[in-house]
Amino acid sequence: MTTEGFHIEWREAYAIFTLSRPDKLNGITNAVLQGLEDCLDEIERRRLRGLVIAAEGRAFSAGTDLEESATLSMEQGFAKCDRARDLMLRLYRSSITSVAAIQGLAYGGGMELALACTLRVAGPAAKLALPEIKLAVMPAYGGSQLLPALIGRARAADLMLTGRSVKAEEALQMGLVSRLVAEQGEERAAAIALIEDITAHSQLAIDRIHRCLQAAGDEVGEAGLEAEGRAMRELMTSADAAEGIAAFLEKRKANYRHC
């Protein structure tokens, strides 16, 4: 599936959503937001288990498309931000495992899109920033909440209040990205390999891990541990757990139901 600003590839267990306006640094338009919404809808309809978000050219995404923004009224601009924020929250909370393949710039809304994913794979030329403070504005696609949830309040404050960019090695050290690849151009393949590794496991177990991650706070607390206990009881009595243990003992590949 190809349209203006993005294209989608469908695999057996996952989809690849690729931003495809490299001449515009893959700026995020309303059409891209609609495409990602539709992609998530279709993933859920097909009961797929993963999503890779990649990009063409030298940038993952430089953020919201300013050319489009110039054509929008104030109310339309607010509506786009609200729509993007709702979409990022949907992606962040989804039991669909998502991996962002970051090459080059991931600025503003582009970084927020990566933050909403479950995991982030970055190349050696990756640079991430929320530079909105330099324009006397602030992150509008959920970044003010997604970033501190990922790397902590102090580090998030540093990035948002200065607008500085973070290169790949520092991003890995602070937990902003999950993995680095050695060579430029390997990001997409590494993200696909990661999603294929994850989606080979029991979807029931994946769902429960996502649920427990959502319940986890900055500190270990009773609510999160209770969520873990409920999830473990559900899993230990499941057909997938029985199959996983049997496959291990019989030295064969497990055949999970993925339901």
Secondary structure, DSSP 8 states (H G I E B T S, - for coil): -EETTEEEEE-SSEEEEEE--GGGTT-B-HHHHHHHHHHHHHHHHHT--EEEEEESTTEEE-SB-HHHHTTS-HHHHHHHHHHHHHHHHHHHH-SSEEEEEE-SEEETHHHHHHHHSSEEEE-TT-EEE-GGGGGT----SSHHHHHHHHH-HHHHHHHHHH---EEHHHHHHTTSSSEE-SSTT-HHHHHHHHHHHHHTS-HHHHHHHHHHHHH--SS--HHHHHHHHHHHHHHHTSHHHHHHHHHHHTTS-------
